[in-house]
Amino acid sequence: MHIMNVDIETYSSVDIREAGAYAYAEAPDFEVMLIAYKIDDGLVKVLDLKTSQAKQGSPLTEKQRVFERDCKEFYEALTDAEYTKTAYNANFERTCMASFLGVPMPPEQWRCTAVHAATLGLPAGLGAVGAALGLPEDQQKDKIGKSLIQYFCKPCKPTKANGGRTRNLPEHAPDKWKLFVEYNRQDVVTENAIREKLSIYPIPEEEQRLWELDQKMNDHGIRLDMHLAENIIGYDEIYQEKLMQEARQITGLDNPNSLPQLKRWYMEACGIEVKSITKDTIPQIKEHLKERGSHTAEGIRMMELRQELGKTSTKKYAAMKNAVCRDGRLRGILQFYGANRTGRWAGRIVQVHNLPQNKIPDIDLARQLVSVGDFDTLEMLFEGVPFVFSQLIRTTFIPSEGCRFCVADFSAIEARVIAWLADEEWRLQVFRTHGKIYEASASQMFHVPLENIKKGSKLRQQGKVAELALGYGGAFGAIKKMDKDGSIPDEEIPMLVAKWRKASPNICKFWREAEAAAKMAIQDRRTVKLRNGIAFSYINRILFIKLLSGRKLAYYDAKLEHTDKGESITYAGIEQQSKRWGRLETWGGKLVENIVQATARDCLAVTMMRVNELGYQIVMHVHDEIIVDAQKDDKEALDIITAVMAEPMPWAPGLPLRGDGYETDFYKKD
């Protein structure tokens, strides 16, 4: 088996940040300009395709013929299954080369160095990984690349100085082009150095197979109802203008969206001082108007208009329009190992992990009215057009022709996993039987019979909030964050926390044991096993947590540091707010959260592989839910898929799992 490292430089008028790699590579003007490659221990070679006879616009067969002739060594290796191709973010190279040459690029023949880095807790980005690993200067990524990519890989603004051109070519700046060729070469040097450095921690075969499934799923894509999306985008412009006209009539302002102008209007017309207008302050301003203001009705209506104008219900539709491929499918919306703390997928382009929940009662009717463009009836029957539009985002995802969606998810997967890992027996018994964990939790905390705790009752609400907030060491702040309706008074929160912890002693013990094991592993440089079989080890400055699935979580450059809280575990990672590489702190509850969520992710991974092996096409997955394109005449599909979700994990035979699901002609939250 041979290895070929690959890096390419491309041009497209489509913005890859907005459209993703698949739509980017479909642009009529898309082309691969430079290819740097290295086979086995050979030197890095660069193919400059701008000098090739296969110019942009040539028929695909002609382009492929010339490419085969002029780039014979590379082409043969690229299309030979005996050569393993490696790249940093291999999805880009795979997708672009498949589009450019019109030949398939099976993911089984590829390895992704970016994924490998993510499995070890390293940052995203070739340069960032090289810096974090401390590669020698001659193996680091060339810092000049950003400006060269801006110059050669994207359209340029036509000016008098550049003769009105919209693209920069090598002949426009030969010296820059030479630098670009060397930049391309250096990327392969860096990628190869990273790959070799990480090779002592190989990606498990199961993870490689899962990445291959992920690539095939992203290649397949999910169908979009672009008629629905474009109707919404079109009417939103009309609706926004209607709101602006009403706002101008009320205030007399040229631009009612201008905060300084609006503040002045409230002072002059309503007699109140408004310092800021946000989602949090609007209710207070409305109350202030009722108590002290003049022109109260106009002032309140203006607040309502301000809220409506500020809603961004069509951003995801615009993202869909930017990224949809020519066949009406959306691709590349899930990034494998995007959350490197747990190995979960991350949403890209449309961000399917934060879609609004469906709350309107008749979503089918709302969708039908929008589809036929009957917005007058929509406004008559439903309150708040932007809200309705946000409710319909999920429904834009539709099955392929002749199919329906089977949507199935794990029931309370994290609660089940933590109960099993901590050996909290009463919780496991709940999941082996009725599954009513909110009621059971309240029953345990308040010593009330389970049958007396009804849906909608205060006790059930307290049980629900406590369950969702307290599993990972949270306390007062966690309850406040989870209790969005403010149903639990502040003075009752400490009591609720204490009762939950008393009812779940093994989970609390799990937090303490995980933190102690991590500290011991770092301090003594040895493997420390917990009672449940999870193992902590410290090798070459990396704290590893070996899950029961066999996969390892990695905390790069982990240390014990003395802080004002005492001895703390810190590691190098991406800071949540700044998105920069820096020092992060972790503790028992957080480690348990990572372990539980990573284990739940592995349950999803095994299930996806099983569903795929049965011949079902997974088109998307969101959190702990999978969406399958099932043939309409396959009446057993949903039952089969939910049964698969309940099957035991090979490494967790005692973990009680359950799958729930539904069939639908468009995606929704049932």
C-alpha positions as CSV (number, residue, x, y, z in Angstrom):
1,M,0.0,0.0,0.0
2,H,1.4,3.4,-1.0
3,I,0.6,6.8,0.5
4,M,0.1,10.0,-1.4
5,N,-0.3,13.4,0.4
6,V,-2.4,15.9,-1.6
7,D,-3.1,19.6,-1.4
8,I,-4.9,21.7,-4.0
9,E,-5.5,25.3,-4.8
10,T,-8.7,26.2,-6.6
11,Y,-10.7,29.0,-8.0
12,S,-14.5,29.5,-7.9
13,S,-16.7,32.6,-7.9
14,V,-18.9,30.9,-5.2
15,D,-18.0,31.9,-1.6
16,I,-17.0,28.6,0.0
17,R,-17.7,30.0,3.5
18,E,-21.4,30.5,2.6
19,A,-21.9,27.6,0.2
20,G,-19.7,24.8,1.4
21,A,-17.4,22.7,-0.8
22,Y,-20.0,20.9,-2.8
23,A,-21.8,24.0,-4.3
24,Y,-18.4,25.7,-4.5
25,A,-17.1,22.9,-6.8
26,E,-20.2,23.0,-8.9
27,A,-19.7,26.7,-10.0
28,P,-19.3,26.9,-13.9
29,D,-16.0,28.7,-13.4
30,F,-14.6,26.3,-10.8
31,E,-11.2,24.9,-11.5
32,V,-8.2,23.3,-9.8
33,M,-5.2,25.5,-10.5
34,L,-2.4,23.8,-8.5
35,I,-1.9,20.3,-7.1
36,A,0.9,19.5,-4.7
37,Y,1.5,15.9,-4.0
38,K,4.1,13.6,-2.4
39,I,4.2,9.8,-2.9
40,D,5.7,7.7,-0.1
41,D,9.1,9.1,0.7
42,G,9.5,11.0,-2.5
43,L,9.9,14.8,-2.9
44,V,6.9,17.1,-3.1
45,K,5.9,17.9,-6.6
46,V,3.6,20.7,-7.8
47,L,1.4,20.5,-10.9
48,D,0.7,24.0,-12.3
49,L,-2.5,23.4,-14.3
50,K,-2.7,27.0,-15.5
51,T,-0.1,26.0,-18.0
52,S,-2.0,22.9,-19.1
53,Q,-3.7,22.7,-22.5
54,A,-6.9,21.7,-20.8
55,K,-8.2,25.2,-20.3
56,Q,-11.2,26.2,-18.3
57,G,-14.4,25.5,-20.3
58,S,-13.0,22.4,-22.1
59,P,-15.4,19.5,-22.2
60,L,-14.9,17.2,-19.2
61,T,-13.6,14.3,-21.4
62,E,-11.0,16.5,-23.1
63,K,-9.9,18.0,-19.7
64,Q,-9.6,14.5,-18.3
65,R,-7.6,13.2,-21.3
66,V,-5.1,16.1,-21.1
67,F,-4.9,15.7,-17.4
68,E,-4.1,12.0,-17.7
69,R,-1.4,12.8,-20.2
70,D,0.3,15.7,-18.5
71,C,-0.2,14.6,-14.9
72,K,0.1,10.8,-15.4
73,E,1.9,9.9,-12.2
74,F,-0.6,11.9,-10.0
75,Y,-3.7,10.7,-11.9
76,E,-2.7,7.1,-11.7
77,A,-2.1,7.3,-8.0
78,L,-5.3,9.3,-7.5
79,T,-7.5,6.7,-9.1
80,D,-5.6,3.6,-7.9
81,A,-7.1,1.9,-4.8
82,E,-3.6,0.7,-3.8
83,Y,-2.7,4.3,-3.0
84,T,-4.1,5.8,0.2
85,K,-4.6,9.5,-0.3
86,T,-4.2,11.8,2.7
87,A,-5.1,15.5,3.0
88,Y,-5.9,18.1,5.6
89,N,-9.7,18.3,5.4
90,A,-9.8,15.6,2.9
91,N,-13.5,16.3,2.1
92,F,-12.4,19.4,0.2
93,E,-9.8,17.6,-2.0
94,R,-12.1,14.6,-2.6
95,T,-15.1,16.8,-3.6
96,C,-13.1,19.2,-5.7
97,M,-11.1,16.5,-7.6
98,A,-14.3,14.5,-8.2
99,S,-16.0,17.6,-9.7
100,F,-13.0,18.7,-11.7
101,L,-12.2,15.4,-13.3
102,G,-15.7,13.8,-13.3
103,V,-14.3,10.6,-11.6
104,P,-15.5,9.1,-8.3
105,M,-13.3,9.6,-5.2
106,P,-14.3,6.8,-2.8
107,P,-13.7,7.9,0.8
108,E,-12.3,4.4,1.6
109,Q,-9.2,5.5,-0.3
110,W,-8.7,8.6,1.7
111,R,-7.5,9.6,5.2
112,C,-8.2,13.0,6.8
113,T,-5.3,14.5,8.8
114,A,-7.7,17.2,10.2
115,V,-9.9,14.5,11.7
116,H,-6.8,12.8,13.1
117,A,-5.8,16.0,14.8
118,A,-9.3,16.5,16.2
119,T,-9.2,13.1,17.8
120,L,-6.2,14.2,19.8
121,G,-7.8,17.5,21.0
122,L,-5.8,19.7,18.6
123,P,-7.1,22.9,17.0
124,A,-8.7,23.2,13.6
125,G,-6.6,24.6,10.8
126,L,-3.3,23.3,9.3
127,G,-1.2,26.2,10.6
128,A,-2.7,26.0,14.1
129,V,-2.0,22.3,14.4
130,G,1.6,22.7,13.2
131,A,2.1,25.5,15.7
132,A,0.5,23.5,18.6
133,L,2.7,20.5,17.8
134,G,5.8,22.7,17.7
135,L,6.9,21.6,14.2
136,P,10.3,23.0,13.1
137,E,10.1,26.3,11.2
138,D,10.7,24.6,7.8
139,Q,7.7,22.4,8.3
140,Q,5.3,25.1,9.4
141,K,2.5,26.4,7.2
142,D,3.6,29.4,5.1
143,K,2.0,32.5,6.6
144,I,1.8,34.3,3.2
145,G,-0.9,32.1,2.0
146,K,-3.9,34.1,3.1
147,S,-3.2,37.1,0.9
148,L,-2.3,34.8,-2.1
149,I,-5.6,32.9,-1.8
150,Q,-7.4,36.2,-1.7
151,Y,-5.6,37.3,-4.8
152,F,-5.8,34.1,-7.0
153,C,-8.7,32.0,-5.6
154,K,-11.5,34.6,-5.5
155,P,-13.0,37.1,-7.9
156,C,-11.5,40.5,-7.8
157,K,-13.3,43.9,-8.0
158,P,-13.0,45.5,-11.5
159,T,-11.2,48.8,-11.4
160,K,-9.5,51.2,-13.8
161,A,-6.1,50.1,-12.5
162,N,-6.7,46.4,-13.3
163,G,-8.3,47.0,-16.6
164,G,-11.8,46.1,-15.4
165,R,-11.0,42.4,-14.9
166,T,-12.8,40.3,-12.4
167,R,-10.2,37.6,-11.8
168,N,-6.4,37.7,-11.2
169,L,-4.4,35.2,-13.3
170,P,-0.7,34.2,-13.0
171,E,0.3,36.6,-15.8
172,H,-1.1,39.5,-13.8
173,A,1.5,38.9,-11.0
174,P,4.1,36.3,-12.0
175,D,6.1,36.8,-8.8
176,K,3.0,36.3,-6.6
177,W,2.2,33.1,-8.6
178,K,5.7,31.7,-7.9
179,L,5.1,32.3,-4.2
180,F,1.7,30.6,-4.5
181,V,3.3,27.5,-6.1
182,E,5.7,27.3,-3.2
183,Y,2.9,27.9,-0.7
184,N,1.0,25.0,-2.2
185,R,4.2,22.8,-1.9
186,Q,4.7,23.8,1.7
187,D,1.2,22.8,2.7
188,V,2.0,19.2,1.7
189,V,5.3,19.4,3.7
190,T,3.3,20.6,6.8
191,E,0.4,18.1,6.3
192,N,2.9,15.2,6.0
193,A,4.9,16.3,9.1
194,I,1.7,16.4,11.1
195,R,0.5,13.0,9.8
196,E,3.9,11.4,10.7
197,K,3.9,13.1,14.2
198,L,0.3,11.9,14.9
199,S,0.9,8.4,13.6
200,I,1.9,7.0,17.0
201,Y,-1.8,7.5,18.0
202,P,-3.6,6.0,15.0
203,I,-7.3,6.6,14.4
204,P,-9.2,3.4,15.4
205,E,-10.5,1.4,12.4
206,E,-14.1,1.9,13.6
207,E,-13.6,5.7,13.5
208,Q,-12.2,5.5,10.0
209,R,-15.2,3.5,8.8
210,L,-17.5,5.9,10.5
211,W,-15.8,8.8,8.7
212,E,-16.3,7.0,5.4
213,L,-20.0,6.6,6.2
214,D,-20.1,10.3,7.1
215,Q,-18.5,11.2,3.8
216,K,-20.9,9.1,1.8
217,M,-23.8,10.7,3.7
218,N,-22.6,14.2,3.0
219,D,-21.9,13.2,-0.7
220,H,-25.5,12.0,-1.0
221,G,-27.0,15.1,0.7
222,I,-30.5,15.9,1.6
223,R,-33.3,17.2,-0.6
224,L,-34.6,20.7,-0.1
225,D,-38.0,22.2,-0.9
226,M,-36.5,25.3,-2.6
227,H,-39.9,26.4,-3.8
228,L,-41.0,26.8,-0.2
229,A,-37.7,28.5,0.8
230,E,-37.8,31.0,-2.1
231,N,-41.5,31.8,-1.4
232,I,-40.5,32.6,2.2
233,I,-37.4,34.7,1.2
234,G,-39.5,36.6,-1.4
235,Y,-42.4,37.4,1.0
236,D,-40.2,38.3,3.9
237,E,-38.9,41.3,1.9
238,I,-42.5,42.4,1.2
239,Y,-43.4,41.9,4.9
240,Q,-40.4,43.7,6.2
241,E,-41.2,46.7,4.0
242,K,-44.9,46.7,5.3
243,L,-43.5,46.8,8.8
244,M,-41.2,49.7,8.0
245,Q,-44.0,51.7,6.4
246,E,-46.1,51.3,9.5
247,A,-43.1,52.3,11.7
248,R,-42.5,55.4,9.6
249,Q,-46.2,56.4,9.9
250,I,-46.1,56.0,13.7
251,T,-42.8,57.8,14.3
252,G,-42.4,60.1,11.3
253,L,-38.8,59.0,11.1
254,D,-37.0,58.3,7.9
255,N,-35.3,55.3,9.4
256,P,-37.1,53.8,12.4
257,N,-34.4,51.1,12.6
258,S,-31.9,53.8,13.7
259,L,-31.6,53.4,17.5
260,P,-30.5,57.1,18.1
261,Q,-33.5,58.4,16.1
262,L,-35.9,55.9,17.9
263,K,-34.6,56.9,21.3
264,R,-35.2,60.6,20.5
265,W,-38.7,59.8,19.3
266,Y,-39.6,58.0,22.6
267,M,-38.3,60.9,24.6
268,E,-40.1,63.6,22.5
269,A,-43.4,61.7,21.7
270,C,-43.8,59.4,24.7
271,G,-42.0,61.2,27.4
272,I,-39.8,58.3,28.5
273,E,-36.0,57.7,28.3
274,V,-35.0,54.5,26.5
275,K,-31.4,53.5,26.9
276,S,-31.4,50.3,24.9
277,I,-33.8,48.2,23.0
278,T,-33.2,44.5,23.3
279,K,-35.2,41.3,23.7
280,D,-34.6,41.6,27.5
281,T,-35.5,45.4,27.8
282,I,-38.6,45.5,25.6
283,P,-41.0,44.1,28.3
284,Q,-39.7,46.7,30.8
285,I,-40.1,49.5,28.3
286,K,-43.7,48.4,27.6
287,E,-44.5,48.5,31.3
288,H,-42.9,51.9,31.6
289,L,-45.0,53.2,28.8
290,K,-48.2,51.9,30.4
291,E,-47.3,53.5,33.8
292,R,-45.9,56.9,32.8
293,G,-45.9,57.4,29.0
294,S,-48.1,59.4,26.7
295,H,-49.0,58.0,23.2
296,T,-48.9,54.6,25.0
297,A,-50.5,52.6,22.2
298,E,-48.2,54.0,19.5
299,G,-45.1,53.4,21.8
300,I,-46.1,49.8,22.5
301,R,-46.8,49.1,18.8
302,M,-43.5,50.6,17.9
303,M,-41.8,48.1,20.3
304,E,-43.7,45.3,18.7
305,L,-42.6,46.4,15.2
306,R,-39.0,46.7,16.5
307,Q,-39.2,43.1,17.7
308,E,-40.6,41.9,14.4
309,L,-38.1,43.8,12.3
310,G,-35.2,42.4,14.4
311,K,-36.1,38.8,13.9
312,T,-33.8,36.9,11.6
313,S,-36.2,34.1,10.6
314,T,-35.0,33.9,6.9
315,K,-31.2,33.6,7.5
316,K,-31.3,29.8,7.3
317,Y,-33.4,30.0,4.1
318,A,-30.8,32.3,2.6
319,A,-28.1,29.9,3.7
320,M,-29.9,27.0,1.9
321,K,-30.3,29.0,-1.3
322,N,-26.5,29.8,-1.2
323,A,-25.5,26.2,-0.7
324,V,-28.0,24.1,-2.5
325,C,-26.5,22.0,-5.4
326,R,-27.8,21.9,-8.9
327,D,-29.9,18.7,-8.2
328,G,-31.7,20.5,-5.3
329,R,-29.8,18.7,-2.6
330,L,-27.9,20.3,0.3
331,R,-24.5,18.7,1.1
332,G,-21.7,19.1,3.6
333,I,-23.9,20.3,6.5
334,L,-22.3,18.0,9.1
335,Q,-18.7,18.0,10.1
336,F,-17.2,14.8,11.4
337,Y,-15.6,15.2,14.9
338,G,-16.5,18.9,14.8
339,A,-16.7,18.9,18.6
340,N,-13.3,17.5,19.5
341,R,-14.0,17.3,23.2
342,T,-16.6,14.5,22.6
343,G,-16.2,13.5,19.0
344,R,-19.7,14.7,18.2
345,W,-20.6,16.1,14.8
346,A,-20.8,19.9,14.3
347,G,-23.3,21.7,12.1
348,R,-22.1,23.6,9.1
349,I,-23.7,26.1,6.6
350,V,-27.4,25.8,7.8
351,Q,-26.5,24.8,11.4
352,V,-29.1,22.0,11.8
353,H,-28.2,21.5,15.5
354,N,-30.0,24.7,16.5
355,L,-33.2,24.6,14.4
356,P,-36.3,26.1,16.2
357,Q,-38.6,23.6,17.9
358,N,-42.1,23.2,16.2
359,K,-44.7,25.0,18.4
360,I,-47.5,26.0,16.1
361,P,-50.4,23.5,16.2
362,D,-51.1,23.1,12.5
363,I,-47.7,23.2,10.8
364,D,-49.0,21.3,7.8
365,L,-51.5,24.1,7.0
366,A,-49.0,26.8,7.5
367,R,-46.6,25.0,5.1
368,Q,-49.3,24.5,2.5
369,L,-50.3,28.2,2.6
370,V,-46.7,29.3,2.1
371,S,-46.2,26.7,-0.7
372,V,-49.1,28.2,-2.7
373,G,-48.2,31.8,-1.8
374,D,-51.4,32.5,0.2
375,F,-49.8,34.9,2.7
376,D,-53.0,36.8,3.3
377,T,-54.6,33.7,4.8
378,L,-51.4,32.9,6.6
379,E,-51.4,36.3,8.4
380,M,-55.1,35.9,9.2
381,L,-54.7,32.4,10.8
382,F,-51.3,32.6,12.4
383,E,-49.8,35.3,14.6
384,G,-46.4,36.6,13.7
385,V,-45.2,35.9,10.2
386,P,-41.5,35.8,11.1
387,F,-42.3,33.3,13.9
388,V,-44.2,31.1,11.4
389,F,-41.3,31.3,8.9
390,S,-38.9,30.2,11.7
391,Q,-41.2,27.2,12.5
392,L,-41.1,26.1,8.8
393,I,-37.3,25.9,8.6
394,R,-37.2,22.2,9.5
395,T,-40.0,21.4,6.9
396,T,-37.7,22.6,4.1
397,F,-35.9,19.3,4.4
398,I,-37.9,16.8,2.3
399,P,-37.4,13.1,1.3
400,S,-36.1,12.1,-2.1
401,E,-38.6,11.3,-4.9
402,G,-40.6,8.1,-4.0
403,C,-39.5,8.2,-0.4
404,R,-40.7,9.4,3.0
405,F,-38.7,10.3,6.1
406,C,-38.3,7.9,8.9
407,V,-37.1,10.0,11.8
408,A,-35.9,8.1,14.9
409,D,-34.1,9.2,18.0
410,F,-32.8,7.7,21.3
411,S,-35.1,8.3,24.2
412,A,-33.3,10.3,27.0
413,I,-30.0,8.9,25.9
414,E,-27.7,11.0,28.2
415,A,-29.9,10.2,31.3
416,R,-29.6,6.5,30.4
417,V,-25.9,6.6,29.9
418,I,-25.0,8.5,33.1
419,A,-27.3,6.2,35.1
420,W,-25.6,3.1,33.6
421,L,-22.0,4.5,34.0
422,A,-22.7,5.6,37.6
423,D,-24.6,2.4,38.4
424,E,-27.6,4.4,39.8
425,E,-29.9,1.5,40.1
426,W,-33.2,3.2,40.7
427,R,-32.7,5.2,37.5
428,L,-31.8,2.1,35.5
429,Q,-35.0,0.5,36.7
430,V,-36.9,3.5,35.4
431,F,-35.4,3.1,32.0
432,R,-36.0,-0.7,32.0
433,T,-39.7,-0.1,32.6
434,H,-41.8,3.0,32.1
435,G,-39.1,5.5,31.3
436,K,-40.7,8.5,33.1
437,I,-37.5,9.9,34.5
438,Y,-38.9,13.4,35.4
439,E,-41.7,11.9,37.5
440,A,-39.4,9.3,39.0
441,S,-36.8,11.9,39.9
442,A,-39.4,14.1,41.6
443,S,-40.7,11.0,43.4
444,Q,-37.2,10.2,44.7
445,M,-36.5,13.8,45.8
446,F,-39.8,14.6,47.5
447,H,-40.9,11.1,48.6
448,V,-44.2,11.3,46.7
449,P,-45.7,8.2,45.0
450,L,-44.9,8.3,41.3
451,E,-48.6,8.0,40.3
452,N,-49.3,11.2,42.1
453,I,-47.0,13.3,40.0
454,K,-48.9,14.4,37.0
455,K,-47.8,16.2,33.8
456,G,-48.0,19.9,34.3
457,S,-47.6,19.7,38.1
458,K,-45.1,21.7,40.0
459,L,-43.3,18.6,41.2
460,R,-42.9,17.2,37.7
461,Q,-41.6,20.6,36.5
462,Q,-39.0,20.6,39.4
463,G,-38.0,17.1,38.5
464,K,-37.6,18.0,34.9
465,V,-35.5,21.1,35.5
466,A,-33.4,19.2,38.0
467,E,-32.8,16.3,35.6
468,L,-31.8,18.6,32.8
469,A,-29.6,20.9,34.9
470,L,-27.8,18.9,37.6
471,G,-26.3,15.8,36.0
472,Y,-22.9,17.3,35.5
473,G,-22.2,19.0,38.8
474,G,-24.3,22.1,38.2
475,A,-26.0,24.0,41.0
476,F,-27.8,27.3,41.4
477,G,-26.6,28.8,38.0
478,A,-27.5,25.6,36.1
479,I,-31.0,25.6,37.5
480,K,-31.5,29.3,36.6
481,K,-30.3,28.7,33.1
482,M,-32.5,25.6,32.6
483,D,-35.6,27.1,34.2
484,K,-36.5,29.4,31.3
485,D,-40.0,30.1,32.6
486,G,-38.7,31.1,36.1
487,S,-41.0,28.6,37.7
488,I,-38.6,27.8,40.6
489,P,-38.1,30.6,43.1
490,D,-34.5,31.4,43.9
491,E,-34.9,30.5,47.6
492,E,-36.0,27.0,46.6
493,I,-33.1,26.2,44.3
494,P,-30.5,25.2,47.0
495,M,-33.0,22.8,48.5
496,L,-33.7,21.3,45.0
497,V,-30.0,20.9,44.3
498,A,-29.5,19.2,47.7
499,K,-32.4,16.8,47.2
500,W,-31.4,15.8,43.7
501,R,-27.8,15.0,44.8
502,K,-29.1,13.1,47.8
503,A,-31.3,11.0,45.5
504,S,-28.4,10.4,43.1
505,P,-25.4,9.6,45.3
506,N,-23.6,7.4,42.7
507,I,-23.7,10.1,40.0
508,C,-22.1,12.6,42.5
509,K,-19.5,9.9,43.4
510,F,-18.8,9.5,39.6
511,W,-17.9,13.3,39.4
512,R,-15.4,13.0,42.3
513,E,-13.9,9.7,41.1
514,A,-13.4,11.1,37.5
515,E,-11.6,14.2,38.8
516,A,-9.4,12.2,41.2
517,A,-8.5,9.7,38.5
518,A,-7.6,12.4,36.0
519,K,-5.4,14.1,38.6
520,M,-3.7,10.9,39.6
521,A,-3.0,10.0,35.9
522,I,-1.4,13.3,35.3
523,Q,0.6,13.4,38.5
524,D,1.8,9.8,38.5
525,R,2.0,9.2,34.7
526,R,0.1,6.0,35.0
527,T,-3.2,4.5,34.0
528,V,-6.1,4.8,36.5
529,K,-9.2,2.7,36.0
530,L,-12.7,3.6,37.5
531,R,-15.1,0.9,38.7
532,N,-17.1,1.1,35.5
533,G,-14.0,0.3,33.4
534,I,-13.3,3.9,32.1
535,A,-9.5,4.4,32.1
536,F,-7.5,7.6,32.5
537,S,-3.9,7.7,31.2
538,Y,-1.3,10.4,30.6
539,I,1.1,10.0,27.6
540,N,3.3,12.6,26.0
541,R,1.5,15.5,27.7
542,I,-2.0,14.2,26.6
543,L,-4.6,13.1,29.1
544,F,-6.5,10.3,27.6
545,I,-9.9,8.9,28.7
546,K,-10.6,5.5,27.3
547,L,-14.3,5.0,26.9
548,L,-16.0,1.6,27.1
549,S,-16.4,1.7,23.3
550,G,-12.6,1.7,23.1
551,R,-12.4,5.2,21.7
552,K,-10.3,7.7,23.6
553,L,-11.0,11.3,24.4
554,A,-7.8,13.5,24.4
555,Y,-6.9,16.6,26.4
556,Y,-3.8,18.1,24.9
557,D,-1.0,19.5,27.1
558,A,-2.9,18.6,30.3
559,K,-1.4,19.9,33.6
560,L,-2.2,20.3,37.3
561,E,-2.1,24.0,38.2
562,H,-2.7,25.8,41.5
563,T,-5.5,28.3,41.2
564,D,-7.5,30.3,43.7
565,K,-9.8,27.2,43.8
566,G,-7.0,24.9,44.7
567,E,-5.4,22.3,42.4
568,S,-7.1,22.3,39.0
569,I,-6.8,20.4,35.8
570,T,-6.0,22.5,32.8
571,Y,-5.4,21.7,29.1
572,A,-4.9,23.4,25.8
573,G,-8.0,23.9,23.8
574,I,-10.3,26.3,22.0
575,E,-11.9,29.0,24.3
576,Q,-15.6,29.1,23.9
577,Q,-16.0,32.9,23.7
578,S,-12.8,34.0,21.8
579,K,-12.5,30.9,19.7
580,R,-8.8,31.1,20.3
581,W,-6.3,28.4,21.3
582,G,-5.6,28.8,25.0
583,R,-5.7,27.2,28.5
584,L,-9.0,25.7,29.6
585,E,-9.9,24.3,33.0
586,T,-11.9,21.1,33.6
587,W,-13.3,19.3,36.7
588,G,-15.1,16.2,37.7
589,G,-18.6,17.2,36.5
590,K,-17.3,18.5,33.2
591,L,-15.2,15.3,32.6
592,V,-18.3,13.2,33.3
593,E,-20.3,15.4,30.9
594,N,-17.7,14.7,28.2
595,I,-17.7,11.0,29.0
596,V,-21.5,10.7,28.9
597,Q,-21.9,12.7,25.7
598,A,-19.1,10.9,24.0
599,T,-20.6,7.5,25.0
600,A,-24.0,8.7,23.6
601,R,-22.2,9.7,20.4
602,D,-20.7,6.2,20.1
603,C,-24.2,4.7,20.6
604,L,-25.4,6.9,17.7
605,A,-22.3,5.8,15.6
606,V,-22.9,2.1,16.1
607,T,-26.6,2.6,15.3
608,M,-25.8,4.5,12.1
609,M,-23.5,1.8,11.0
610,R,-26.2,-0.9,11.7
611,V,-28.9,1.1,9.9
612,N,-26.6,1.6,6.9
613,E,-25.7,-2.1,6.8
614,L,-29.4,-2.9,6.5
615,G,-29.4,-0.8,3.3
616,Y,-31.2,2.3,4.6
617,Q,-30.0,5.7,3.4
618,I,-29.3,8.1,6.2
619,V,-29.6,11.7,4.8
620,M,-29.0,13.6,8.0
621,H,-28.7,13.2,11.8
622,V,-29.3,15.9,14.5
623,H,-28.0,15.4,18.0
624,D,-29.3,11.8,18.9
625,E,-31.7,11.6,16.0
626,I,-31.3,10.0,12.5
627,I,-33.3,10.9,9.4
628,V,-33.6,8.2,6.8
629,D,-34.9,8.3,3.2
630,A,-37.1,5.2,3.2
631,Q,-39.1,3.9,0.2
632,K,-42.8,4.7,0.5
633,D,-43.7,1.0,-0.1
634,D,-41.4,-0.1,2.7
635,K,-44.0,-0.3,5.5
636,E,-41.6,-1.9,8.0
637,A,-38.8,0.6,7.8
638,L,-39.7,2.7,10.9
639,D,-40.2,-0.4,13.1
640,I,-36.9,-1.9,11.9
641,I,-35.0,1.4,12.6
642,T,-36.4,2.0,16.0
643,A,-35.7,-1.7,16.9
644,V,-32.1,-1.2,15.8
645,M,-31.8,1.8,18.2
646,A,-32.9,-0.4,21.1
647,E,-30.3,-3.1,20.3
648,P,-27.6,-3.5,23.0
649,M,-24.1,-1.9,22.3
650,P,-21.4,-4.6,22.0
651,W,-19.4,-2.9,24.7
652,A,-22.4,-1.9,26.9
653,P,-24.7,-4.9,27.2
654,G,-26.4,-3.6,30.3
655,L,-27.2,-0.1,29.0
656,P,-31.0,0.1,28.5
657,L,-31.7,1.8,25.2
658,R,-34.9,2.8,23.4
659,G,-35.7,4.4,20.1
660,D,-38.8,6.4,19.3
661,G,-39.8,7.6,15.8
662,Y,-42.3,8.8,13.3
663,E,-42.8,8.9,9.5
664,T,-43.3,12.2,7.7
665,D,-43.3,13.8,4.3
666,F,-41.1,16.7,5.6
667,Y,-38.8,17.0,8.5
668,K,-40.3,18.4,11.7
669,K,-40.0,18.0,15.5
670,D,-42.8,15.6,16.3
